[in-house]
Structures are given as C-alpha cells and as structure tokens.
Amino acid sequence: MKKILFIIVFVAPLFAFAQYKTEEVHRYVEEYKDYAVKLMREELIPASVRLAQAIHATEAGTNKLCMDANNHFAIMCPDDHQGSSFTVKEGTSKKCYLSYRYPAVSWADHSISLRSNDRFAPLFKLNVMDYKGWAQGLQRGKYSNTPDYANTLISIIESHGLARFDTVAMRELEVTKKATVPDNVYSESGIEVVMQKQPKPTVEQECKKDSVEIKIAEEKIDLLLSVFTAKEFEYNPVYYPHAKRNVYENNKVKFVLAKLGDSYEGIARELNVLESAIRGYNDVFDQNLKPIAGEVVYIEAKNKKSPAEYHTISKGESARFIAQKYAVPLSLLFERNNETYDAFGVGNVICISCKK
C-alpha cells in the first residue's frame, strides 16, 4: 500500500460541482473535523484548507467519488496504477481516480500527496495559520485546474468558519501540560461528565440508617451516566464487507463510531445486521436510547476475555462504560464481581478478566 501511496499523480479533477446545502457542509465537517485537526498537528497542514478541499472535491460528502470510492480529495490514479479505481466520465473522456476501502486512507494519502511533491514544497514554508496563502499555493502548484481554485477554498473556509479548527489544532499542539480538571469533572475520550458535589452530612445524619444508604448510593455510578467514545485514528481500520464507514477493532471485537443523528436501527440496516443484535452487543436495554456522536458501537458479540485483568473505577465511569471500554459483556462484568452493584463505586478495583 505504501508504495502505491507514494507514487500518486497529484492532479485534482474538474467536476461540474453542484451547489451543496449548508446542512450538508455542517454534517461533513462534524464527521471529519477530528481527522483534519489531528493531521494538522502531525503534518502541519491547515485543518481549514484540508476541510475546504474535501468539501469542494466531495460536494460536502454527497458525490459518488466520495460515497462509492471513499476518495475525499479527488486523487487521480498514477499511470501504472493496477489497484482499485473509480472511473468518471467527463464528456467524451474517462478519468481514473483512486478508490479506497476506508476514508482514513484517503485522508492520509492527501498528506503524502502534498509532502512528496516538489510543487507543494513552498507551502510548508508558510505560516500554518495562513489559510489564504495555502489556498493560493495550492492553486500555483496546480492541485486543481480550476482557475479560481484558491478563491473557492477561501470562500468555503470563511463561509463556514473553518479557520477555528486551525486554532484548535495549534492550541492542542502547544499544550505541554494537561489542563487541571476540577474535582467534579471526569473526562474520557472527549466526554465530560459532571459529578455533583453533595453537602457533607452532619454527625446526626451520619447516624441515621437512611443517610448511610444515601451516602452509599451517591458513590454508585448510574448505568447510563457515561458513554464510551473514541475518535477517528485512535484505532486502525479493519476490513468489514459492505461497510460504508470505517470499521475498527477493540479487544478483537469490531465496532463503528456513531455519527451525529445515528440510530441503532440505522447502523444495523447499513451493516446488514439485526437491530436487536446491535443493541444486545452493546448492552442497550432502553428502546428509546440512541447513540451519541463518537460512541463506540460494537457490531459483533463482545469478547469474554480481555488482556486487562482489573480496572479501578474513576469518576464518571458506569458499569456499561467499563464493559464497552474493554469490549466484554456487561452480564459477565457483574458475574465476575459477585453479581452485585456494590463493586461499582468510585475507587473500587473490579475484575475484568481475572482468574478467580
């Protein structure tokens, strides 16, 4: 794969682009902003420019090149290409574009396409926050034959406020010390759960049985209090037939990341799996519950074993959160901890896959 990636022909196509809707742009940005920010930190390519290029090339994720070939930057086939490809008719001629199994590979390819071609070398001497200079440099380097390519990118960036992601990336890059997290906030994979501080009970209250029970209950974690999420690039994509989105693996169990507006029914239909099976794999018992953006959704039965033997519960972690994190069934988690909720308090060490 690497050999193929390094010999890409860096010529972007000319499509007769349709006008895409604002909500389509917002949906596309929501889905791929993490790619752009992460790659800006690693490759020093402006997230705003990368998103604008992808929005332009894919018509905000709606054209066939994106949906059928996972090609987000209209990268064409090299002359000697023999792998997967996607052919587009343009008038009387045909053009060959690379076809990818996963969107992540297309985004990684884009980095290589810019860094490995001398035409784009001047870009990396520019200030990474100078999206206008980068857009103009891409046009000078003939990334696209569109005469007004630079202004098109600048217009997309400014119309949708994409420069904010450049700021996010640079702030993350500059942070050398982890920000102090308040005692009442627990953060995991982008999800913050606020734990409400309870007033200290009086001596008189502590003596009462019901007060003791309340105190114990406060230390327990609601099963649905927190959700295990992940971001693109935290896991490597794996093969899964017919999947239109990236499929990943945790503890040898395949999963997808929920998108904004997803439902378990929609994910099941997309992957040709029963909705009841998806809910069962993920220990979702409330029929009204829907996944949040970034939530890990397993698409096959979780593993009975895990490399981790024990886990110390932190603030904000529910039993289901822990089961999802280690990709083990919730029922087994309870079974291995004496089938009781008593083990699931903050600071408790619980058995994940220990030998008893």
C-alpha positions in Angstrom: 0.0 0.0 0.0 2.8 2.5 0.9 4.4 2.1 -2.5 1.2 2.9 -4.2 0.6 5.9 -1.9 4.0 7.4 -2.7 3.6 7.3 -6.5 0.3 9.1 -6.7 -0.2 11.6 -9.5 -1.0 14.9 -8.0 -3.6 16.2 -10.3 -7.0 17.1 -9.0 -10.0 16.8 -11.3 -12.5 19.2 -12.7 -16.1 18.1 -11.8 -19.2 20.0 -12.6 -19.8 20.6 -8.9 -23.4 21.1 -7.8 -24.2 23.6 -5.1 -24.3 21.8 -1.8 -26.5 22.7 1.2 -25.2 24.3 4.3 -26.5 21.5 6.4 -24.6 19.0 4.2 -21.4 21.0 4.9 -22.1 21.1 8.6 -22.7 17.3 8.6 -19.5 16.7 6.7 -17.4 19.0 8.9 -18.8 17.4 12.1 -17.8 14.0 10.8 -14.3 14.8 9.6 -13.1 17.8 11.7 -11.2 15.4 14.0 -9.3 14.0 11.0 -8.3 17.5 10.0 -7.3 18.7 13.4 -5.2 15.6 14.2 -3.5 15.7 10.9 -2.8 19.4 11.2 -1.0 18.6 14.5 1.0 15.8 12.9 1.6 17.2 9.3 1.3 21.0 9.8 -1.2 21.2 7.0 -4.0 23.7 7.9 -7.2 21.9 9.0 -9.3 24.6 7.4 -7.7 24.2 4.0 -7.9 20.4 4.1 -11.6 20.5 5.1 -12.3 23.1 2.3 -10.6 20.9 -0.3 -12.5 17.9 0.8 -15.8 19.7 0.9 -15.2 21.0 -2.6 -14.0 17.7 -4.0 -16.8 15.6 -2.5 -19.6 18.2 -2.7 -19.8 18.0 1.1 -19.7 14.2 1.1 -22.6 13.7 -1.4 -21.0 12.8 -4.7 -20.2 9.3 -6.0 -16.4 9.7 -5.8 -16.8 10.1 -2.0 -19.7 7.7 -1.4 -18.6 4.9 -3.7 -14.8 5.3 -3.7 -14.1 6.9 -0.3 -11.9 9.4 -2.3 -12.2 12.7 -0.4 -9.6 14.7 -2.3 -10.2 13.7 -5.9 -6.8 12.0 -6.1 -6.2 10.5 -9.6 -4.7 7.2 -10.5 -1.0 7.1 -11.3 -0.2 6.0 -14.9 0.8 2.5 -13.8 -1.9 2.0 -11.3 -3.4 -1.5 -11.1 -5.3 -1.4 -7.8 -8.8 -0.4 -7.0 -10.0 2.6 -9.0 -13.1 4.6 -9.8 -13.8 5.8 -13.4 -15.7 9.1 -14.0 -16.9 10.1 -17.5 -16.2 13.7 -18.3 -17.6 14.5 -21.8 -16.1 12.1 -24.2 -13.1 11.1 -22.0 -12.8 9.0 -18.9 -10.8 9.8 -15.8 -9.4 7.3 -13.3 -9.5 8.1 -9.6 -8.2 6.1 -6.7 -10.7 4.0 -4.8 -10.2 3.5 -1.1 -11.7 0.9 1.3 -11.6 3.4 4.1 -11.9 7.2 4.3 -9.0 7.4 6.7 -6.6 6.1 4.0 -7.8 8.8 1.6 -7.0 11.5 4.2 -3.6 10.0 4.9 -2.9 9.9 1.1 -3.7 13.6 0.9 -0.9 14.3 3.3 1.5 12.2 1.3 0.4 13.9 -1.9 1.3 17.3 -0.6 4.5 16.4 1.2 6.1 14.3 -1.5 5.7 16.6 -4.5 8.1 19.5 -5.1 5.3 21.7 -6.5 3.9 22.0 -3.0 7.2 22.3 -1.1 6.8 26.2 -0.8 3.6 25.6 1.2 5.5 24.2 4.1 7.5 27.4 4.4 4.2 29.4 5.0 2.7 30.1 8.4 0.4 27.1 9.1 -2.3 29.6 10.2 -2.2 31.4 6.8 -5.1 29.6 5.1 -5.2 32.2 2.3 -1.5 31.7 1.5 -2.0 27.9 1.5 -5.0 28.1 -0.8 -3.1 30.3 -3.3 -0.1 28.0 -3.1 -2.3 25.0 -3.9 -3.5 26.9 -7.0 0.0 27.8 -8.0 1.1 24.2 -7.6 -1.8 23.2 -9.8 -3.5 20.9 -7.3 -6.6 21.7 -9.4 -7.1 23.1 -12.9 -9.9 25.2 -11.7 -8.9 28.8 -12.5 -10.4 30.2 -9.3 -9.5 27.3 -7.0 -7.8 29.5 -4.3 -10.8 31.8 -4.0 -13.2 28.8 -3.9 -11.3 27.3 -1.0 -11.1 30.7 0.8 -14.8 31.2 0.3 -15.6 27.8 1.8 -13.4 28.4 4.8 -14.8 31.9 5.5 -18.4 31.0 4.8 -18.4 28.1 7.3 -15.9 29.3 9.9 -13.4 26.5 9.3 -10.4 28.6 10.5 -11.5 27.8 14.0 -10.2 24.3 13.6 -6.7 25.7 12.8 -6.8 27.4 16.2 -8.0 24.2 17.9 -5.1 22.2 16.4 -2.5 24.7 17.3 -3.7 25.0 20.9 -3.6 21.3 21.2 -0.1 21.3 19.8 1.1 24.0 22.1 -0.3 22.5 25.3 2.6 20.9 27.1 0.8 20.4 30.4 -2.6 18.8 30.8 -5.1 21.3 31.9 -6.2 20.9 35.5 -9.6 19.1 35.7 -11.9 20.2 38.5 -12.7 17.6 41.1 -16.3 17.5 40.0 -15.5 16.7 36.3 -14.3 13.5 34.8 -13.3 13.4 31.2 -12.9 10.4 29.0 -12.5 10.3 25.2 -14.0 13.7 24.7 -17.0 13.2 27.1 -17.2 15.2 30.2 -19.4 14.0 33.0 -20.1 16.5 35.8 -20.4 14.8 39.2 -22.5 16.9 41.5 -20.8 17.5 44.9 -23.1 16.6 47.8 -23.1 18.6 51.0 -21.3 17.0 53.9 -23.8 15.2 56.1 -24.0 16.3 59.7 -22.9 14.0 62.5 -26.6 13.5 63.3 -27.4 12.5 59.8 -24.5 10.0 59.6 -26.0 8.2 62.5 -29.2 7.6 60.6 -29.5 4.4 58.6 -31.2 6.1 55.6 -28.4 8.7 55.4 -25.8 6.0 55.2 -27.8 4.3 52.4 -27.9 7.7 50.6 -24.2 8.2 51.0 -23.5 4.7 49.6 -25.9 5.3 46.7 -24.1 8.6 45.8 -20.9 6.6 45.3 -22.6 4.2 42.9 -22.5 5.0 39.1 -25.7 5.1 37.1 -25.5 2.5 34.4 -26.2 5.2 31.7 -24.2 8.1 33.3 -21.3 7.9 30.9 -20.7 6.6 27.4 -17.6 5.1 26.0 -16.5 7.2 23.0 -13.5 7.2 20.7 -12.1 9.4 17.9 -11.1 8.6 14.4 -7.4 7.5 14.2 -7.4 6.1 17.8 -7.8 2.6 16.3 -6.7 1.2 12.9 -9.4 0.4 10.4 -10.1 -3.3 9.7 -11.9 -5.0 6.8 -15.7 -5.5 7.0 -17.8 -6.3 4.0 -20.3 -3.7 2.7 -19.3 -1.1 5.3 -19.7 2.5 4.1 -17.8 3.8 7.1 -14.6 2.9 8.9 -14.8 -0.3 10.9 -12.3 -0.7 13.8 -11.4 -3.4 16.3 -11.1 -3.3 20.1 -10.1 -6.5 22.0 -10.7 -8.4 18.7 -14.2 -7.1 18.5 -15.3 -5.0 15.5 -17.0 -1.7 16.0 -18.0 1.5 14.3 -18.2 5.1 15.6 -21.7 6.6 15.7 -22.2 9.7 13.7 -24.4 12.7 14.6 -28.0 11.7 14.1 -27.3 7.9 14.0 -29.7 5.4 15.5 -29.1 1.7 16.3 -31.7 0.8 13.7 -29.8 2.8 11.0 -26.4 1.3 11.9 -27.9 -2.2 11.8 -29.6 -1.6 8.4 -26.3 -0.1 7.0 -24.3 -3.1 8.1 -26.9 -5.7 7.3 -27.2 -6.8 11.0 -30.4 -7.1 13.1 -31.1 -4.1 15.3 -31.8 -6.4 18.3 -28.3 -7.9 17.8 -26.6 -4.5 17.7 -28.5 -3.5 20.9 -27.6 -6.8 22.5 -23.9 -6.5 21.6 -23.8 -3.0 23.2 -25.9 -3.8 26.3 -28.6 -1.2 25.3 -31.9 -2.1 27.0 -33.7 1.1 26.6 -35.5 1.1 23.3 -35.6 4.9 23.2 -31.8 5.2 23.7 -29.8 6.5 20.7 -26.0 6.6 20.3 -24.2 9.9 20.6 -21.7 11.1 18.1 -18.4 9.3 18.6 -19.9 6.5 20.6 -18.3 3.1 20.2 -21.0 0.7 18.7 -19.9 -2.9 18.5 -21.2 -4.8 15.5 -20.5 -8.3 16.8 -20.6 -10.1 20.1 -18.1 -8.8 22.7 -15.2 -11.0 23.8 -15.5 -13.0 27.1 -11.8 -12.3 27.8 -9.7 -9.1 27.9 -5.9 -8.5 28.2 -6.9 -6.3 31.2 -7.5 -8.3 34.4 -8.6 -5.5 36.7 -9.9 -1.9 36.5 -10.0 0.9 39.1 -13.3 2.8 38.7 -12.9 6.6 38.2 -15.4 9.4 38.4 -18.0 9.3 35.6 -17.5 5.6 34.7 -20.6 3.4 34.6 -20.6 -0.3 34.6 -21.7 -0.2 30.9 -18.9 2.3 30.1 -16.3 -0.2 31.5 -17.9 -3.1 29.7 -17.7 -1.1 26.4 -14.2 0.1 27.1 -12.8 -3.4 27.5 -15.3 -5.0 24.9 -16.6 -7.5 27.4 -20.4 -8.3 28.0 -22.0 -6.3 30.9 -23.5 -9.5 32.3 -20.1 -11.1 32.6 -18.8 -8.0 34.3 -21.4 -8.4 37.0 -21.0 -12.1 37.2 -17.2 -11.7 37.8 -17.9 -9.2 40.5 -20.4 -11.3 42.5 -23.4 -10.3 40.5 -23.8 -7.1 42.6 -23.7 -3.3 42.0 -21.7 -3.0 45.3 -18.4 -3.3 43.5 -19.1 -0.4 41.1 -18.2 2.6 43.3 -15.6 5.2 42.6 -12.1 3.8 43.6 -13.2 0.2 43.6 -11.0 -2.3 41.9 -13.1 -4.7 39.8 -12.4 -7.9 37.9 -12.5 -7.5 34.1 -10.9 -10.8 33.1 -9.2 -12.0 36.2 -8.8 -15.6 37.2 -10.9 -16.4 40.3 
